[in-house]
Amino acid sequence: MAKIVAIDYGGKRCGIAVTDPLQIIASGLTTVDTSKLMEFIYNFIKREGVDTLVIGQPMRLNNAPSAIETEILKFIEKLKLKLPEVTIVRIDERFTSKLAMDALIRGGAKKKDRKNKKLIDQVSATMILQSYLEQKGA
C-alpha cells in the first residue's frame, strides 16, 4: 500500500502529515513554507510512493468557503498537472487548529510548545488525515 499525505494549507506555512505504509496511523511530518510547498510535495510523493493527497477544506460556520480557498484551488490545479496519478481528496478542516491546541494541552505540551504555530499546523494536518482515515474506514 502507498502512504497518504495530508496538508493543512495556510497563507504562510502548511502543516504536513503522513500515514504509515499500511494506512493505519497518521503522524505529523513537518511544516513547510507555502512558497516551497509544491516542490516539497512533488519530491516527497515521488520519493515515498504516495497515491492519495488529502487537503483540508477550510469552511466558515455558515458553510461558505474561507478566504484562502481560492489559493488552495489554484494549488490543487497545479498539483493535478504535475501529479495526475495522485488522487486528491478534500476534508472539512473546521476547528482543526482549535482541536490541535486542545490536543497539545491534553498531551501535556509546555506553554512554549503550544505557542509554536508550526507545531499546531502539523497537528492540524494530522487531525485532517486522521479524519480521512476514519471516514475511509467507516
Sequence and secondary structure as in RCSB ss.txt:
>XXXX:A:sequence
MAKIVAIDYGGKRCGIAVTDPLQIIASGLTTVDTSKLMEFIYNFIKREGVDTLVIGQPMRLNNAPSAIETEILKF
IEKLKLKLPEVTIVRIDERFTSKLAMDALIRGGAKKKDRKNKKLIDQVSATMILQSYLEQKGA
>XXXX:A:secstr
  EEEEEE  SSEEEEEEE TTS  EEEEEEEEGGGHHHHHHHHHHHHTEEEEEEEE B TTS B TTHHHHHHH
HHHHHHH TTSEEEEEE TTHHHHHHHHHHHTT  HHHHT HHHHHHHHHHHHHHHHHHHHH 
